[in-house]
Amino acid sequence: MGQLTTVLIYVAILGGLWFVMIRPQQKKEKATQKMRNEVADGDEIVTIGGIYGKIISQKDDTITIEVGADKVKLKIARWAIARVENTK
């Protein structure tokens, strides 16, 4: 009976850790992936490197952004988008 109780305690602890640590991380990753897939031309974004730019075109996993007053064009990977500042 004591061994069964010990096993149940460990299962409860692991279940609690999953709900407290792993599940929120999975939800956050899913939301980030959704945000990256839903960006549109004209959206203002920030890359993971801290570059602010405006999306001008998209192709599969690459995005072209305009940066700065000179409107320099940079091609970045879709996964490099950290956040969307504002939409159109």
mmCIF file as gemmi writes it, N, C-alpha and C atoms, coordinates in Angstrom:
data_model
loop_
_atom_site.group_PDB
_atom_site.id
_atom_site.type_symbol
_atom_site.label_atom_id
_atom_site.label_alt_id
_atom_site.label_comp_id
_atom_site.label_asym_id
_atom_site.label_entity_id
_atom_site.label_seq_id
_atom_site.pdbx_PDB_ins_code
_atom_site.Cartn_x
_atom_site.Cartn_y
_atom_site.Cartn_z
_atom_site.occupancy
_atom_site.B_iso_or_equiv
_atom_site.pdbx_formal_charge
_atom_site.auth_seq_id
_atom_site.auth_asym_id
_atom_site.pdbx_PDB_model_num
ATOM 1 N N . MET Axp A 1 ? 0.82 -1.191 0 1 0 ? 1 A 1
ATOM 2 C CA . MET Axp A 1 ? 0 0 0 1 0 ? 1 A 1
ATOM 3 C C . MET Axp A 1 ? 0.871 1.265 0 1 0 ? 1 A 1
ATOM 4 N N . GLY Axp A 2 ? 1.981 1.223 0.698 1 0 ? 2 A 1
ATOM 5 C CA . GLY Axp A 2 ? 2.885 2.368 0.777 1 0 ? 2 A 1
ATOM 6 C C . GLY Axp A 2 ? 3.537 2.684 -0.559 1 0 ? 2 A 1
ATOM 7 N N . GLN Axp A 3 ? 3.863 1.639 -1.334 1 0 ? 3 A 1
ATOM 8 C CA . GLN Axp A 3 ? 4.479 1.852 -2.636 1 0 ? 3 A 1
ATOM 9 C C . GLN Axp A 3 ? 3.488 2.482 -3.609 1 0 ? 3 A 1
ATOM 10 N N . LEU Axp A 4 ? 2.247 2.073 -3.546 1 0 ? 4 A 1
ATOM 11 C CA . LEU Axp A 4 ? 1.209 2.629 -4.414 1 0 ? 4 A 1
ATOM 12 C C . LEU Axp A 4 ? 1.01 4.113 -4.115 1 0 ? 4 A 1
ATOM 13 N N . THR Axp A 5 ? 1.02 4.467 -2.852 1 0 ? 5 A 1
ATOM 14 C CA . THR Axp A 5 ? 0.879 5.865 -2.454 1 0 ? 5 A 1
ATOM 15 C C . THR Axp A 5 ? 2.051 6.69 -2.969 1 0 ? 5 A 1
ATOM 16 N N . THR Axp A 6 ? 3.249 6.158 -2.865 1 0 ? 6 A 1
ATOM 17 C CA . THR Axp A 6 ? 4.435 6.853 -3.343 1 0 ? 6 A 1
ATOM 18 C C . THR Axp A 6 ? 4.362 7.079 -4.849 1 0 ? 6 A 1
ATOM 19 N N . VAL Axp A 7 ? 3.953 6.06 -5.58 1 0 ? 7 A 1
ATOM 20 C CA . VAL Axp A 7 ? 3.828 6.182 -7.04 1 0 ? 7 A 1
ATOM 21 C C . VAL Axp A 7 ? 2.776 7.229 -7.381 1 0 ? 7 A 1
ATOM 22 N N . LEU Axp A 8 ? 1.642 7.224 -6.682 1 0 ? 8 A 1
ATOM 23 C CA . LEU Axp A 8 ? 0.589 8.2 -6.935 1 0 ? 8 A 1
ATOM 24 C C . LEU Axp A 8 ? 1.043 9.628 -6.636 1 0 ? 8 A 1
ATOM 25 N N . ILE Axp A 9 ? 1.841 9.79 -5.6 1 0 ? 9 A 1
ATOM 26 C CA . ILE Axp A 9 ? 2.382 11.116 -5.274 1 0 ? 9 A 1
ATOM 27 C C . ILE Axp A 9 ? 3.29 11.605 -6.4 1 0 ? 9 A 1
ATOM 28 N N . TYR Axp A 10 ? 4.164 10.741 -6.903 1 0 ? 10 A 1
ATOM 29 C CA . TYR Axp A 10 ? 5.052 11.128 -8.01 1 0 ? 10 A 1
ATOM 30 C C . TYR Axp A 10 ? 4.262 11.466 -9.276 1 0 ? 10 A 1
ATOM 31 N N . VAL Axp A 11 ? 3.23 10.694 -9.554 1 0 ? 11 A 1
ATOM 32 C CA . VAL Axp A 11 ? 2.383 10.969 -10.721 1 0 ? 11 A 1
ATOM 33 C C . VAL Axp A 11 ? 1.695 12.323 -10.556 1 0 ? 11 A 1
ATOM 34 N N . ALA Axp A 12 ? 1.2 12.605 -9.361 1 0 ? 12 A 1
ATOM 35 C CA . ALA Axp A 12 ? 0.54 13.885 -9.095 1 0 ? 12 A 1
ATOM 36 C C . ALA Axp A 12 ? 1.519 15.041 -9.243 1 0 ? 12 A 1
ATOM 37 N N . ILE Axp A 13 ? 2.741 14.869 -8.763 1 0 ? 13 A 1
ATOM 38 C CA . ILE Axp A 13 ? 3.757 15.921 -8.884 1 0 ? 13 A 1
ATOM 39 C C . ILE Axp A 13 ? 4.105 16.161 -10.347 1 0 ? 13 A 1
ATOM 40 N N . LEU Axp A 14 ? 4.304 15.106 -11.106 1 0 ? 14 A 1
ATOM 41 C CA . LEU Axp A 14 ? 4.624 15.254 -12.527 1 0 ? 14 A 1
ATOM 42 C C . LEU Axp A 14 ? 3.46 15.896 -13.286 1 0 ? 14 A 1
ATOM 43 N N . GLY Axp A 15 ? 2.241 15.512 -12.963 1 0 ? 15 A 1
ATOM 44 C CA . GLY Axp A 15 ? 1.066 16.131 -13.588 1 0 ? 15 A 1
ATOM 45 C C . GLY Axp A 15 ? 0.975 17.612 -13.254 1 0 ? 15 A 1
ATOM 46 N N . GLY Axp A 16 ? 1.245 17.951 -12.029 1 0 ? 16 A 1
ATOM 47 C CA . GLY Axp A 16 ? 1.238 19.357 -11.62 1 0 ? 16 A 1
ATOM 48 C C . GLY Axp A 16 ? 2.312 20.156 -12.335 1 0 ? 16 A 1
ATOM 49 N N . LEU Axp A 17 ? 3.506 19.591 -12.443 1 0 ? 17 A 1
ATOM 50 C CA . LEU Axp A 17 ? 4.583 20.279 -13.167 1 0 ? 17 A 1
ATOM 51 C C . LEU Axp A 17 ? 4.225 20.477 -14.63 1 0 ? 17 A 1
ATOM 52 N N . TRP Axp A 18 ? 3.561 19.502 -15.235 1 0 ? 18 A 1
ATOM 53 C CA . TRP Axp A 18 ? 3.17 19.63 -16.637 1 0 ? 18 A 1
ATOM 54 C C . TRP Axp A 18 ? 2.203 20.807 -16.795 1 0 ? 18 A 1
ATOM 55 N N . PHE Axp A 19 ? 1.211 20.912 -15.894 1 0 ? 19 A 1
ATOM 56 C CA . PHE Axp A 19 ? 0.241 22.003 -15.986 1 0 ? 19 A 1
ATOM 57 C C . PHE Axp A 19 ? 0.863 23.354 -15.667 1 0 ? 19 A 1
ATOM 58 N N . VAL Axp A 20 ? 1.857 23.393 -14.801 1 0 ? 20 A 1
ATOM 59 C CA . VAL Axp A 20 ? 2.454 24.658 -14.394 1 0 ? 20 A 1
ATOM 60 C C . VAL Axp A 20 ? 3.557 25.118 -15.357 1 0 ? 20 A 1
ATOM 61 N N . MET Axp A 21 ? 4.326 24.198 -15.922 1 0 ? 21 A 1
ATOM 62 C CA . MET Axp A 21 ? 5.491 24.589 -16.721 1 0 ? 21 A 1
ATOM 63 C C . MET Axp A 21 ? 5.339 24.293 -18.212 1 0 ? 21 A 1
ATOM 64 N N . ILE Axp A 22 ? 5.004 23.108 -18.579 1 0 ? 22 A 1
ATOM 65 C CA . ILE Axp A 22 ? 5.048 22.695 -19.982 1 0 ? 22 A 1
ATOM 66 C C . ILE Axp A 22 ? 3.843 23.2 -20.758 1 0 ? 22 A 1
ATOM 67 N N . ARG Axp A 23 ? 2.657 23.059 -20.226 1 0 ? 23 A 1
ATOM 68 C CA . ARG Axp A 23 ? 1.448 23.449 -20.946 1 0 ? 23 A 1
ATOM 69 C C . ARG Axp A 23 ? 1.422 24.94 -21.288 1 0 ? 23 A 1
ATOM 70 N N . PRO Axp A 24 ? 1.745 25.85 -20.367 1 0 ? 24 A 1
ATOM 71 C CA . PRO Axp A 24 ? 1.759 27.271 -20.735 1 0 ? 24 A 1
ATOM 72 C C . PRO Axp A 24 ? 2.783 27.585 -21.83 1 0 ? 24 A 1
ATOM 73 N N . GLN Axp A 25 ? 3.923 26.919 -21.806 1 0 ? 25 A 1
ATOM 74 C CA . GLN Axp A 25 ? 4.936 27.131 -22.842 1 0 ? 25 A 1
ATOM 75 C C . GLN Axp A 25 ? 4.411 26.673 -24.201 1 0 ? 25 A 1
ATOM 76 N N . GLN Axp A 26 ? 3.699 25.549 -24.232 1 0 ? 26 A 1
ATOM 77 C CA . GLN Axp A 26 ? 3.123 25.067 -25.487 1 0 ? 26 A 1
ATOM 78 C C . GLN Axp A 26 ? 2.069 26.033 -26.015 1 0 ? 26 A 1
ATOM 79 N N . LYS Axp A 27 ? 1.25 26.593 -25.13 1 0 ? 27 A 1
ATOM 80 C CA . LYS Axp A 27 ? 0.236 27.556 -25.549 1 0 ? 27 A 1
ATOM 81 C C . LYS Axp A 27 ? 0.885 28.826 -26.087 1 0 ? 27 A 1
ATOM 82 N N . LYS Axp A 28 ? 1.951 29.278 -25.442 1 0 ? 28 A 1
ATOM 83 C CA . LYS Axp A 28 ? 2.656 30.486 -25.887 1 0 ? 28 A 1
ATOM 84 C C . LYS Axp A 28 ? 3.283 30.256 -27.255 1 0 ? 28 A 1
ATOM 85 N N . GLU Axp A 29 ? 3.887 29.107 -27.456 1 0 ? 29 A 1
ATOM 86 C CA . GLU Axp A 29 ? 4.518 28.772 -28.745 1 0 ? 29 A 1
ATOM 87 C C . GLU Axp A 29 ? 3.468 28.686 -29.853 1 0 ? 29 A 1
ATOM 88 N N . LYS Axp A 30 ? 2.313 28.134 -29.539 1 0 ? 30 A 1
ATOM 89 C CA . LYS Axp A 30 ? 1.238 28.038 -30.526 1 0 ? 30 A 1
ATOM 90 C C . LYS Axp A 30 ? 0.738 29.429 -30.918 1 0 ? 30 A 1
ATOM 91 N N . ALA Axp A 31 ? 0.594 30.32 -29.941 1 0 ? 31 A 1
ATOM 92 C CA . ALA Axp A 31 ? 0.153 31.691 -30.219 1 0 ? 31 A 1
ATOM 93 C C . ALA Axp A 31 ? 1.19 32.447 -31.051 1 0 ? 31 A 1
ATOM 94 N N . THR Axp A 32 ? 2.465 32.252 -30.753 1 0 ? 32 A 1
ATOM 95 C CA . THR Axp A 32 ? 3.534 32.906 -31.514 1 0 ? 32 A 1
ATOM 96 C C . THR Axp A 32 ? 3.538 32.414 -32.951 1 0 ? 32 A 1
ATOM 97 N N . GLN Axp A 33 ? 3.376 31.118 -33.157 1 0 ? 33 A 1
ATOM 98 C CA . GLN Axp A 33 ? 3.342 30.557 -34.506 1 0 ? 33 A 1
ATOM 99 C C . GLN Axp A 33 ? 2.144 31.103 -35.281 1 0 ? 33 A 1
ATOM 100 N N . LYS Axp A 34 ? 1.004 31.227 -34.616 1 0 ? 34 A 1
ATOM 101 C CA . LYS Axp A 34 ? -0.189 31.776 -35.266 1 0 ? 34 A 1
ATOM 102 C C . LYS Axp A 34 ? 0.062 33.221 -35.68 1 0 ? 34 A 1
ATOM 103 N N . MET Axp A 35 ? 0.676 34.021 -34.799 1 0 ? 35 A 1
ATOM 104 C CA . MET Axp A 35 ? 0.978 35.413 -35.103 1 0 ? 35 A 1
ATOM 105 C C . MET Axp A 35 ? 1.899 35.507 -36.32 1 0 ? 35 A 1
ATOM 106 N N . ARG Axp A 36 ? 2.91 34.663 -36.38 1 0 ? 36 A 1
ATOM 107 C CA . ARG Axp A 36 ? 3.859 34.69 -37.503 1 0 ? 36 A 1
ATOM 108 C C . ARG Axp A 36 ? 3.187 34.291 -38.816 1 0 ? 36 A 1
ATOM 109 N N . ASN Axp A 37 ? 2.24 33.374 -38.756 1 0 ? 37 A 1
ATOM 110 C CA . ASN Axp A 37 ? 1.559 32.933 -39.966 1 0 ? 37 A 1
ATOM 111 C C . ASN Axp A 37 ? 0.516 33.934 -40.453 1 0 ? 37 A 1
ATOM 112 N N . GLU Axp A 38 ? 0.033 34.802 -39.569 1 0 ? 38 A 1
ATOM 113 C CA . GLU Axp A 38 ? -1.033 35.731 -39.927 1 0 ? 38 A 1
ATOM 114 C C . GLU Axp A 38 ? -0.556 37.135 -40.276 1 0 ? 38 A 1
ATOM 115 N N . VAL Axp A 39 ? 0.761 37.38 -40.303 1 0 ? 39 A 1
ATOM 116 C CA . VAL Axp A 39 ? 1.23 38.715 -40.679 1 0 ? 39 A 1
ATOM 117 C C . VAL Axp A 39 ? 0.878 38.984 -42.136 1 0 ? 39 A 1
ATOM 118 N N . ALA Axp A 40 ? 0.639 40.251 -42.432 1 0 ? 40 A 1
ATOM 119 C CA . ALA Axp A 40 ? 0.248 40.627 -43.784 1 0 ? 40 A 1
ATOM 120 C C . ALA Axp A 40 ? 1.142 41.757 -44.283 1 0 ? 40 A 1
ATOM 121 N N . ASP Axp A 41 ? 1.137 41.969 -45.576 1 0 ? 41 A 1
ATOM 122 C CA . ASP Axp A 41 ? 1.893 43.076 -46.147 1 0 ? 41 A 1
ATOM 123 C C . ASP Axp A 41 ? 1.395 44.38 -45.527 1 0 ? 41 A 1
ATOM 124 N N . GLY Axp A 42 ? 2.334 45.243 -45.169 1 0 ? 42 A 1
ATOM 125 C CA . GLY Axp A 42 ? 1.99 46.52 -44.548 1 0 ? 42 A 1
ATOM 126 C C . GLY Axp A 42 ? 2.09 46.505 -43.038 1 0 ? 42 A 1
ATOM 127 N N . ASP Axp A 43 ? 2.197 45.324 -42.425 1 0 ? 43 A 1
ATOM 128 C CA . ASP Axp A 43 ? 2.322 45.24 -40.964 1 0 ? 43 A 1
ATOM 129 C C . ASP Axp A 43 ? 3.702 45.718 -40.532 1 0 ? 43 A 1
ATOM 130 N N . GLU Axp A 44 ? 3.741 46.441 -39.422 1 0 ? 44 A 1
ATOM 131 C CA . GLU Axp A 44 ? 4.997 46.866 -38.803 1 0 ? 44 A 1
ATOM 132 C C . GLU Axp A 44 ? 5.42 45.759 -37.833 1 0 ? 44 A 1
ATOM 133 N N . ILE Axp A 45 ? 6.648 45.276 -37.96 1 0 ? 45 A 1
ATOM 134 C CA . ILE Axp A 45 ? 7.114 44.168 -37.118 1 0 ? 45 A 1
ATOM 135 C C . ILE Axp A 45 ? 8.436 44.515 -36.448 1 0 ? 45 A 1
ATOM 136 N N . VAL Axp A 46 ? 8.797 43.708 -35.474 1 0 ? 46 A 1
ATOM 137 C CA . VAL Axp A 46 ? 10.108 43.757 -34.834 1 0 ? 46 A 1
ATOM 138 C C . VAL Axp A 46 ? 10.685 42.357 -34.942 1 0 ? 46 A 1
ATOM 139 N N . THR Axp A 47 ? 11.94 42.264 -35.384 1 0 ? 47 A 1
ATOM 140 C CA . THR Axp A 47 ? 12.582 40.96 -35.497 1 0 ? 47 A 1
ATOM 141 C C . THR Axp A 47 ? 13.197 40.563 -34.163 1 0 ? 47 A 1
ATOM 142 N N . ILE Axp A 48 ? 13.631 39.323 -34.058 1 0 ? 48 A 1
ATOM 143 C CA . ILE Axp A 48 ? 14.263 38.87 -32.82 1 0 ? 48 A 1
ATOM 144 C C . ILE Axp A 48 ? 15.599 39.564 -32.59 1 0 ? 48 A 1
ATOM 145 N N . GLY Axp A 49 ? 16.14 40.175 -33.646 1 0 ? 49 A 1
ATOM 146 C CA . GLY Axp A 49 ? 17.38 40.945 -33.519 1 0 ? 49 A 1
ATOM 147 C C . GLY Axp A 49 ? 17.138 42.403 -33.17 1 0 ? 49 A 1
ATOM 148 N N . GLY Axp A 50 ? 15.864 42.815 -33.047 1 0 ? 50 A 1
ATOM 149 C CA . GLY Axp A 50 ? 15.546 44.178 -32.667 1 0 ? 50 A 1
ATOM 150 C C . GLY Axp A 50 ? 15.392 45.131 -33.84 1 0 ? 50 A 1
ATOM 151 N N . ILE Axp A 51 ? 15.283 44.62 -35.052 1 0 ? 51 A 1
ATOM 152 C CA . ILE Axp A 51 ? 15.124 45.466 -36.236 1 0 ? 51 A 1
ATOM 153 C C . ILE Axp A 51 ? 13.639 45.741 -36.444 1 0 ? 51 A 1
ATOM 154 N N . TYR Axp A 52 ? 13.306 47.033 -36.555 1 0 ? 52 A 1
ATOM 155 C CA . TYR Axp A 52 ? 11.929 47.437 -36.829 1 0 ? 52 A 1
ATOM 156 C C . TYR Axp A 52 ? 11.777 47.606 -38.328 1 0 ? 52 A 1
ATOM 157 N N . GLY Axp A 53 ? 10.689 47.089 -38.89 1 0 ? 53 A 1
ATOM 158 C CA . GLY Axp A 53 ? 10.485 47.217 -40.321 1 0 ? 53 A 1
ATOM 159 C C . GLY Axp A 53 ? 9.039 47.001 -40.707 1 0 ? 53 A 1
ATOM 160 N N . LYS Axp A 54 ? 8.76 47.281 -41.981 1 0 ? 54 A 1
ATOM 161 C CA . LYS Axp A 54 ? 7.419 47.138 -42.537 1 0 ? 54 A 1
ATOM 162 C C . LYS Axp A 54 ? 7.455 46.035 -43.584 1 0 ? 54 A 1
ATOM 163 N N . ILE Axp A 55 ? 6.542 45.08 -43.495 1 0 ? 55 A 1
ATOM 164 C CA . ILE Axp A 55 ? 6.504 43.966 -44.443 1 0 ? 55 A 1
ATOM 165 C C . ILE Axp A 55 ? 6.051 44.489 -45.806 1 0 ? 55 A 1
ATOM 166 N N . ILE Axp A 56 ? 6.845 44.159 -46.856 1 0 ? 56 A 1
ATOM 167 C CA . ILE Axp A 56 ? 6.446 44.563 -48.202 1 0 ? 56 A 1
ATOM 168 C C . ILE Axp A 56 ? 6.113 43.363 -49.084 1 0 ? 56 A 1
ATOM 169 N N . SER Axp A 57 ? 6.655 42.183 -48.759 1 0 ? 57 A 1
ATOM 170 C CA . SER Axp A 57 ? 6.279 40.986 -49.512 1 0 ? 57 A 1
ATOM 171 C C . SER Axp A 57 ? 6.598 39.737 -48.694 1 0 ? 57 A 1
ATOM 172 N N . GLN Axp A 58 ? 5.922 38.628 -49.067 1 0 ? 58 A 1
ATOM 173 C CA . GLN Axp A 58 ? 6.096 37.354 -48.371 1 0 ? 58 A 1
ATOM 174 C C . GLN Axp A 58 ? 6.161 36.226 -49.384 1 0 ? 58 A 1
ATOM 175 N N . LYS Axp A 59 ? 7.022 35.266 -49.111 1 0 ? 59 A 1
ATOM 176 C CA . LYS Axp A 59 ? 7.109 34.038 -49.901 1 0 ? 59 A 1
ATOM 177 C C . LYS Axp A 59 ? 7.42 32.901 -48.942 1 0 ? 59 A 1
ATOM 178 N N . ASP Axp A 60 ? 6.528 31.965 -48.83 1 0 ? 60 A 1
ATOM 179 C CA . ASP Axp A 60 ? 6.71 30.789 -47.969 1 0 ? 60 A 1
ATOM 180 C C . ASP Axp A 60 ? 7.311 31.165 -46.618 1 0 ? 60 A 1
ATOM 181 N N . ASP Axp A 61 ? 8.589 30.838 -46.402 1 0 ? 61 A 1
ATOM 182 C CA . ASP Axp A 61 ? 9.233 31.077 -45.117 1 0 ? 61 A 1
ATOM 183 C C . ASP Axp A 61 ? 10.129 32.305 -45.1 1 0 ? 61 A 1
ATOM 184 N N . THR Axp A 62 ? 10.091 33.126 -46.137 1 0 ? 62 A 1
ATOM 185 C CA . THR Axp A 62 ? 10.885 34.354 -46.155 1 0 ? 62 A 1
ATOM 186 C C . THR Axp A 62 ? 9.976 35.564 -46.294 1 0 ? 62 A 1
ATOM 187 N N . ILE Axp A 63 ? 10.394 36.649 -45.676 1 0 ? 63 A 1
ATOM 188 C CA . ILE Axp A 63 ? 9.643 37.898 -45.7 1 0 ? 63 A 1
ATOM 189 C C . ILE Axp A 63 ? 10.613 39.014 -46.049 1 0 ? 63 A 1
ATOM 190 N N . THR Axp A 64 ? 10.184 39.936 -46.892 1 0 ? 64 A 1
ATOM 191 C CA . THR Axp A 64 ? 10.985 41.109 -47.219 1 0 ? 64 A 1
ATOM 192 C C . THR Axp A 64 ? 10.395 42.289 -46.471 1 0 ? 64 A 1
ATOM 193 N N . ILE Axp A 65 ? 11.274 43.025 -45.751 1 0 ? 65 A 1
ATOM 194 C CA . ILE Axp A 65 ? 10.827 44.18 -44.98 1 0 ? 65 A 1
ATOM 195 C C . ILE Axp A 65 ? 11.59 45.422 -45.424 1 0 ? 65 A 1
ATOM 196 N N . GLU Axp A 66 ? 10.96 46.579 -45.238 1 0 ? 66 A 1
ATOM 197 C CA . GLU Axp A 66 ? 11.604 47.875 -45.463 1 0 ? 66 A 1
ATOM 198 C C . GLU Axp A 66 ? 12.029 48.419 -44.119 1 0 ? 66 A 1
ATOM 199 N N . VAL Axp A 67 ? 13.259 48.935 -44.071 1 0 ? 67 A 1
ATOM 200 C CA . VAL Axp A 67 ? 13.817 49.411 -42.817 1 0 ? 67 A 1
ATOM 201 C C . VAL Axp A 67 ? 14.373 50.817 -43.007 1 0 ? 67 A 1
ATOM 202 N N . GLY Axp A 68 ? 14.106 51.696 -42.066 1 0 ? 68 A 1
ATOM 203 C CA . GLY Axp A 68 ? 14.716 53.007 -42.025 1 0 ? 68 A 1
ATOM 204 C C . GLY Axp A 68 ? 14.163 54.007 -43.024 1 0 ? 68 A 1
ATOM 205 N N . ALA Axp A 69 ? 14.71 55.232 -42.944 1 0 ? 69 A 1
ATOM 206 C CA . ALA Axp A 69 ? 14.271 56.328 -43.803 1 0 ? 69 A 1
ATOM 207 C C . ALA Axp A 69 ? 14.641 56.087 -45.262 1 0 ? 69 A 1
ATOM 208 N N . ASP Axp A 70 ? 15.729 55.36 -45.499 1 0 ? 70 A 1
ATOM 209 C CA . ASP Axp A 70 ? 16.17 55.078 -46.864 1 0 ? 70 A 1
ATOM 210 C C . ASP Axp A 70 ? 15.401 53.915 -47.489 1 0 ? 70 A 1
ATOM 211 N N . LYS Axp A 71 ? 14.521 53.313 -46.73 1 0 ? 71 A 1
ATOM 212 C CA . LYS Axp A 71 ? 13.71 52.175 -47.174 1 0 ? 71 A 1
ATOM 213 C C . LYS Axp A 71 ? 14.562 51.028 -47.713 1 0 ? 71 A 1
ATOM 214 N N . VAL Axp A 72 ? 15.566 50.683 -46.938 1 0 ? 72 A 1
ATOM 215 C CA . VAL Axp A 72 ? 16.42 49.549 -47.263 1 0 ? 72 A 1
ATOM 216 C C . VAL Axp A 72 ? 15.594 48.278 -47.136 1 0 ? 72 A 1
ATOM 217 N N . LYS Axp A 73 ? 15.74 47.367 -48.088 1 0 ? 73 A 1
ATOM 218 C CA . LYS Axp A 73 ? 14.975 46.121 -48.07 1 0 ? 73 A 1
ATOM 219 C C . LYS Axp A 73 ? 15.838 45 -47.5 1 0 ? 73 A 1
ATOM 220 N N . LEU Axp A 74 ? 15.268 44.278 -46.545 1 0 ? 74 A 1
ATOM 221 C CA . LEU Axp A 74 ? 15.939 43.13 -45.94 1 0 ? 74 A 1
ATOM 222 C C . LEU Axp A 74 ? 15.059 41.907 -46.111 1 0 ? 74 A 1
ATOM 223 N N . LYS Axp A 75 ? 15.681 40.791 -46.415 1 0 ? 75 A 1
ATOM 224 C CA . LYS Axp A 75 ? 14.96 39.527 -46.493 1 0 ? 75 A 1
ATOM 225 C C . LYS Axp A 75 ? 15.262 38.761 -45.216 1 0 ? 75 A 1
ATOM 226 N N . ILE Axp A 76 ? 14.21 38.375 -44.499 1 0 ? 76 A 1
ATOM 227 C CA . ILE Axp A 76 ? 14.378 37.66 -43.232 1 0 ? 76 A 1
ATOM 228 C C . ILE Axp A 76 ? 13.56 36.377 -43.25 1 0 ? 76 A 1
ATOM 229 N N . ALA Axp A 77 ? 13.873 35.49 -42.337 1 0 ? 77 A 1
ATOM 230 C CA . ALA Axp A 77 ? 13.095 34.259 -42.166 1 0 ? 77 A 1
ATOM 231 C C . ALA Axp A 77 ? 11.838 34.578 -41.368 1 0 ? 77 A 1
ATOM 232 N N . ARG Axp A 78 ? 10.759 33.895 -41.664 1 0 ? 78 A 1
ATOM 233 C CA . ARG Axp A 78 ? 9.488 34.124 -40.959 1 0 ? 78 A 1
ATOM 234 C C . ARG Axp A 78 ? 9.649 33.881 -39.457 1 0 ? 78 A 1
ATOM 235 N N . TRP Axp A 79 ? 10.448 32.885 -39.063 1 0 ? 79 A 1
ATOM 236 C CA . TRP Axp A 79 ? 10.605 32.576 -37.643 1 0 ? 79 A 1
ATOM 237 C C . TRP Axp A 79 ? 11.336 33.684 -36.889 1 0 ? 79 A 1
ATOM 238 N N . ALA Axp A 80 ? 11.936 34.659 -37.607 1 0 ? 80 A 1
ATOM 239 C CA . ALA Axp A 80 ? 12.682 35.736 -36.966 1 0 ? 80 A 1
ATOM 240 C C . ALA Axp A 80 ? 11.787 36.887 -36.511 1 0 ? 80 A 1
ATOM 241 N N . ILE Axp A 81 ? 10.483 36.789 -36.742 1 0 ? 81 A 1
ATOM 242 C CA . ILE Axp A 81 ? 9.568 37.837 -36.286 1 0 ? 81 A 1
ATOM 243 C C . ILE Axp A 81 ? 9.329 37.65 -34.794 1 0 ? 81 A 1
ATOM 244 N N . ALA Axp A 82 ? 9.626 38.688 -34.022 1 0 ? 82 A 1
ATOM 245 C CA . ALA Axp A 82 ? 9.404 38.623 -32.577 1 0 ? 82 A 1
ATOM 246 C C . ALA Axp A 82 ? 7.992 39.066 -32.237 1 0 ? 82 A 1
ATOM 247 N N . ARG Axp A 83 ? 7.545 40.172 -32.857 1 0 ? 83 A 1
ATOM 248 C CA . ARG Axp A 83 ? 6.195 40.661 -32.575 1 0 ? 83 A 1
ATOM 249 C C . ARG Axp A 83 ? 5.734 41.603 -33.676 1 0 ? 83 A 1
ATOM 250 N N . VAL Axp A 84 ? 4.44 41.802 -33.737 1 0 ? 84 A 1
ATOM 251 C CA . VAL Axp A 84 ? 3.841 42.742 -34.675 1 0 ? 84 A 1
ATOM 252 C C . VAL Axp A 84 ? 3.53 43.996 -33.875 1 0 ? 84 A 1
ATOM 253 N N . GLU Axp A 85 ? 4.074 45.135 -34.312 1 0 ? 85 A 1
ATOM 254 C CA . GLU Axp A 85 ? 3.859 46.397 -33.614 1 0 ? 85 A 1
ATOM 255 C C . GLU Axp A 85 ? 2.469 46.947 -33.854 1 0 ? 85 A 1
ATOM 256 N N . ASN Axp A 86 ? 2.082 47.027 -35.114 1 0 ? 86 A 1
ATOM 257 C CA . ASN Axp A 86 ? 0.726 47.44 -35.465 1 0 ? 86 A 1
ATOM 258 C C . ASN Axp A 86 ? 0.41 46.912 -36.846 1 0 ? 86 A 1
ATOM 259 N N . THR Axp A 87 ? -0.85 46.811 -37.136 1 0 ? 87 A 1
ATOM 260 C CA . THR Axp A 87 ? -1.247 46.309 -38.447 1 0 ? 87 A 1
ATOM 261 C C . THR Axp A 87 ? -1.721 47.469 -39.3 1 0 ? 87 A 1
ATOM 262 N N . LYS Axp A 88 ? -1.263 47.469 -40.506 1 0 ? 88 A 1
ATOM 263 C CA . LYS Axp A 88 ? -1.594 48.463 -41.529 1 0 ? 88 A 1
ATOM 264 C C . LYS Axp A 88 ? -1.983 49.763 -40.946 1 0 ? 88 A 1
